[in-house]
Amino acid sequence: MATIRIWRALLASFVLATPGLSAQNATLGGKRAVVYTTADSTNLRLTPSDTLTFQQSAPTTEAEIYVFVDPRRTFQTMIGIGGALTDAAAETFAKIPTERQAQLLDAYYSPERGIGYTLARTNINSCDFSSASYTYVTEGDKDLSSFDIAPDLKYKIPLIKRALAASGNKLKLFASPWSPPAYMKDNNDMLHGGHLRPEYRQAWALYYTKFIKSYRQAGVPVWGITIQNEPMAKQTWESCIYQPEEERDFLRDHLGPVMVKEGLKDVNIIVWDHNRDLIVQRALTIFGDSAAARYAWGTGFHWYEDWSGGTQMYENVALVSRLFPNKHLLFTEGTPANFDSTAYGRWSLGEAYGRSMIHDFNSGAEGWTDWNILLDEKGGPNHVGNYCFAPIHADTRTGQLIYTNSYYYIGHFSKFIRPGAKRIAVAPSRSMLLVTGFKNPDGSVAVVVMNPTARAGEYHLSVGTAAVTVRSPAHSIQTVVF
């Protein structure tokens, strides 16, 4: 009850203190809110399930559930939401019929017919979700004179270009290396961790610029790069270890200056690109050095810190946001692991996305990038057997597309929260609901409400003195747009 009284007092005082807000609330009376719903054990999948009319709010009571919304209190600006265009996604895409390819592109990149992706990631050199290991140079080429992106021209770049076109050229692409070429590393292996040899730091920095320029020449603009995918993970696939000081020094003394020298100052450099657990240490080390920090756009992070059975550490992201408010935060990868072709309908797949996206946005993230947009019926291809789920799978034997509920959960954000949107103040009166909200550049407001429990119920979505009452199905996610 105390929480409700505090919110009522806050909203009331804000109405009195802010010219025009009370008038704005008054204009909501009689206005409509459209509710889009995805729910377990129903046919609702991003379905317009209700159209409601704002009415004067009734006095609050402790017995009822509320979602309080204040569109005038704004926070970070949305960059975009999307997924990764990997070798695996591109190879699978090439194997499906032409009409299925068009359907997939619409499903992801059309804001009207699909869920309107505006952000994408791809791999520099091979990653686990490639059919084999490869680089863009011949072994031992210290001068990079053999640099050639030919491995990407068969599948990956054609898919990226089609995704760009399908998005109306609104897609922001960033790229990440999983490993330098073997000869640049102290273990002489692209796999199994290892470190970048000091004598190759300058050549490796130049490698990024050659990649960016080659992609641009191929008609693919690169918006950003991350320094290293998962720099603290020694994997059985492509990987490379950077301690915090190593990444800081590489950025400060090599990559940053080389990017500037090569005329690529406009390309955003993202540090860390690993889990939330060690994100604070990495940010403190790099951003605490003013010479390194000047080259860093912000911090990327993943969600895999909970694999050992713990919980996801959203509070670390929020702390980095508070410590370094002038640096950006971007979720760069997450996917449900342990692929099982009999579990496409598992409801927890989508709920993992909804939970993470809500918490990450509320912690200050400005964009969110899923892992592979498409995988085959085996959860690959993957050259080390590290198979996983994607929002959409293609059965390459039949050409059919299989949509998991992850696709719809992500769509509750990407379809309705557009680039340039500002996060707004949204809070529930009960912990059973997870909520976030954004105000779009066109003035529309999208509030996402997730109910991860087995209990259905009602909540009052309250904006100042106006409200609508929404029914929340069990295990559901809803976007209320007004």
Secondary structure, 3 states (H helix, E strand, C coil): CHHHHHHHHHHHHHHHHCCCHHHHHHHHCCCEEEEEEEECCCCCCCEEEEEEECEECCCCCCCCCEEEEEEEEEEEECCEEEEECCHHHHHHHHHCCHHHHHHHHHHHHCCCCCCCCCEEEEEECCCCCCCCCCCCCCCCCCCCCCCCCHHHHCCHHHHHHHHHHHCCCCCEEEEEECCCCHHHECCCCCECCCCECHHHHHHHHHHHHHHHHHHHHCCCCCCEEECCCCCCCCCCCECCCCCHHHHHHHHHHHHHHHHHHCCCCCCEEEEEEEEHHHHHHHHHHHHCCHHHHCCCCEEEEECHHHCCCCCCCHHHHHHHHHHCCCCEEEEEECCCCCCCCCCCCCHHHHHHHHHHHHHHHHCCCCEEEEEECEEECCCCCCCCCCCCCCCEEEECCCCEEEECHHHHHHHHHHCCCCCCCEEEEEEECCCCCEEEEEECCCCCEEEEEEECCCCCEEEEEEECCEEEEEEECCCEEEEEEC
